[in-house]
Amino acid sequence: MIEKTEDALAWVQERGAGSLAEKMGIEFVEFTIDRAIARMPVEGNTQPAMLLHGGAYVVLGESLGSMAANLYAGHGRLAVGIEINASHTGSATSGFVTGVCTPLHLGRTLTSHEIVVTDDRGRRCSTIRITNLIKELPAPA
């Protein structure tokens, strides 16, 4: 298991969060088992009314929650999302949004994380909760 903050951030930056997260401009800025933070630009991720798309909040939340669960799972195991929900309570229209991911439950086979997304003024825009299942990877042949 990766213990130090710098090693965990290097791990997520090396591994990457996938092509969708890259296309949306998601940038990880802090990463540990206890707290993960990423930000995403509003520009390029809006709906026709020029508000950040609700699905964009969910992509940010799932990227954070899934990567945090995989860090916790450790070598030889894989965390996969099995449930996600979001409540949008505000609308970002410019700048960046920042997601702060904290664990609610870290178990042997399940993790749950809450991701709070705020705009540049610190206003909460969305609250996302994700549950991941931790699976053993098959041994290499």
C-alpha positions as CSV (number, residue, x, y, z in Angstrom):
1,M,0.0,0.0,0.0
2,I,1.3,3.5,-0.8
3,E,1.6,5.5,2.4
4,K,3.2,8.9,1.6
5,T,1.2,11.7,0.0
6,E,3.9,12.4,-2.7
7,D,4.0,8.7,-3.7
8,A,0.2,8.5,-4.0
9,L,0.0,11.6,-6.1
10,A,2.8,10.4,-8.3
11,W,0.9,7.0,-8.6
12,V,-2.3,8.6,-9.7
13,Q,-0.5,10.9,-12.2
14,E,1.5,8.0,-13.6
15,R,-1.5,5.7,-13.8
16,G,-3.9,8.4,-15.1
17,A,-7.6,8.6,-14.5
18,G,-8.6,7.6,-18.0
19,S,-9.2,9.3,-21.3
20,L,-12.6,10.8,-20.3
21,A,-11.0,12.5,-17.3
22,E,-8.2,13.8,-19.5
23,K,-10.7,15.2,-22.1
24,M,-12.6,17.0,-19.3
25,G,-9.3,18.5,-17.9
26,I,-9.4,16.9,-14.5
27,E,-6.2,17.5,-12.6
28,F,-5.4,15.7,-9.3
29,V,-3.8,18.1,-6.8
30,E,-3.7,16.0,-3.5
31,F,-4.1,12.3,-3.2
32,T,-4.0,10.1,-0.1
33,I,-6.3,7.3,1.3
34,D,-7.8,9.8,3.7
35,R,-8.4,12.7,1.2
36,A,-8.1,13.2,-2.5
37,I,-8.6,16.5,-4.3
38,A,-9.0,17.2,-8.0
39,R,-10.1,20.2,-10.0
40,M,-11.8,20.6,-13.4
41,P,-12.5,23.6,-15.6
42,V,-16.0,24.7,-16.2
43,E,-15.2,25.9,-19.7
44,G,-15.6,23.0,-22.1
45,N,-17.8,21.0,-19.7
46,T,-21.0,23.0,-19.9
47,Q,-24.6,22.3,-20.9
48,P,-26.4,24.6,-23.4
49,A,-27.4,27.1,-20.6
50,M,-23.6,27.6,-20.0
51,L,-23.8,25.9,-16.5
52,L,-21.4,23.1,-15.7
53,H,-23.1,19.9,-16.9
54,G,-24.5,17.7,-14.1
55,G,-22.8,14.7,-15.7
56,A,-19.5,16.5,-15.5
57,Y,-19.8,16.7,-11.7
58,V,-20.4,13.0,-11.6
59,V,-17.4,12.3,-13.8
60,L,-15.2,14.3,-11.4
61,G,-16.7,12.5,-8.4
62,E,-16.4,9.0,-9.9
63,S,-12.8,9.8,-11.0
64,L,-11.9,10.8,-7.5
65,G,-13.8,8.1,-5.7
66,S,-12.7,5.2,-7.9
67,M,-9.0,6.3,-7.9
68,A,-9.1,6.6,-4.1
69,A,-10.7,3.2,-3.8
70,N,-8.0,1.7,-6.0
71,L,-5.3,3.3,-3.9
72,Y,-6.8,1.8,-0.8
73,A,-7.3,-1.6,-2.5
74,G,-3.6,-1.9,-3.1
75,H,-1.5,-4.1,-5.4
76,G,-3.2,-7.2,-6.8
77,R,-6.7,-5.9,-6.3
78,L,-9.1,-3.7,-8.4
79,A,-11.8,-1.5,-7.2
80,V,-14.8,-1.1,-9.5
81,G,-17.8,1.2,-9.1
82,I,-21.1,-0.4,-8.3
83,E,-23.2,2.6,-7.3
84,I,-23.1,6.3,-7.6
85,N,-25.5,9.2,-6.8
86,A,-25.3,12.9,-6.9
87,S,-27.3,15.9,-5.6
88,H,-26.6,19.1,-7.4
89,T,-27.3,22.1,-5.2
90,G,-25.6,24.9,-7.1
91,S,-24.3,25.8,-10.6
92,A,-20.8,26.7,-11.6
93,T,-20.6,29.0,-14.6
94,S,-16.9,29.9,-14.9
95,G,-13.5,29.1,-13.5
96,F,-12.9,25.7,-11.9
97,V,-14.7,23.4,-9.6
98,T,-12.8,21.4,-6.9
99,G,-13.8,18.0,-5.6
100,V,-12.7,16.8,-2.2
101,C,-13.1,13.1,-1.7
102,T,-13.2,11.5,1.8
103,P,-13.9,7.9,2.7
104,L,-17.1,7.0,4.5
105,H,-16.3,3.3,4.7
106,L,-13.1,1.4,3.9
107,G,-13.8,-2.3,4.2
108,R,-12.3,-5.5,2.9
109,T,-14.6,-5.8,-0.1
110,L,-16.5,-2.4,-0.3
111,T,-15.5,1.2,0.0
112,S,-17.8,4.3,0.0
113,H,-16.6,7.8,-0.6
114,E,-18.3,11.2,-0.4
115,I,-17.1,13.9,-2.9
116,V,-18.0,17.5,-2.2
117,V,-17.7,19.8,-5.3
118,T,-17.4,23.5,-4.8
119,D,-16.9,26.4,-7.2
120,D,-14.1,29.1,-7.0
121,R,-16.1,31.0,-4.4
122,G,-16.3,28.0,-2.1
123,R,-20.0,27.4,-2.7
124,R,-21.1,23.7,-2.7
125,C,-22.4,22.8,-6.1
126,S,-22.7,19.0,-5.9
127,T,-22.4,16.1,-3.4
128,I,-21.6,12.7,-4.8
129,R,-21.4,9.4,-3.1
130,I,-19.8,6.3,-4.7
131,T,-19.5,2.7,-3.6
132,N,-16.8,0.5,-5.0
133,L,-16.4,-3.3,-4.9
134,I,-12.8,-4.5,-4.4
135,K,-11.9,-7.6,-6.4
136,E,-8.8,-9.8,-6.4
137,L,-7.0,-9.7,-9.7
138,P,-6.3,-13.1,-11.2
139,A,-2.7,-14.3,-10.7
140,P,-0.6,-13.9,-13.9
141,A,-0.3,-17.1,-15.9
